[in-house]
Amino acid sequence: MGYLAAATTERGTPGWRLVVPGLSYHDKSIGEKTIIPLVRLGLIEPALDEPHCLVVSTRGAQTWWLFHARGG
């Protein structure tokens, strides 16, 4: 399962990088200001075993499946 790891963006600001074991992605980081609203909404949360990493929360997974079920 993938997660977001704390990283620095190309501009040198705080951000997050997608990590999926076994898959190779580009190293472009997502800005922290993009991720903060998702945390506030409870769609992603700190990982229990790695608090400096973020994972999809139960609410986030339910939201995704509801979106998908509605044809999104």
Secondary structure, 3 states (H helix, E strand, C coil): CCEEEEEECCCCCEEEEEECCCCCCCCCCEEHHHHHHHHHCCCEEECCCCCCEEEECHHHHHHHHHHHHCCC
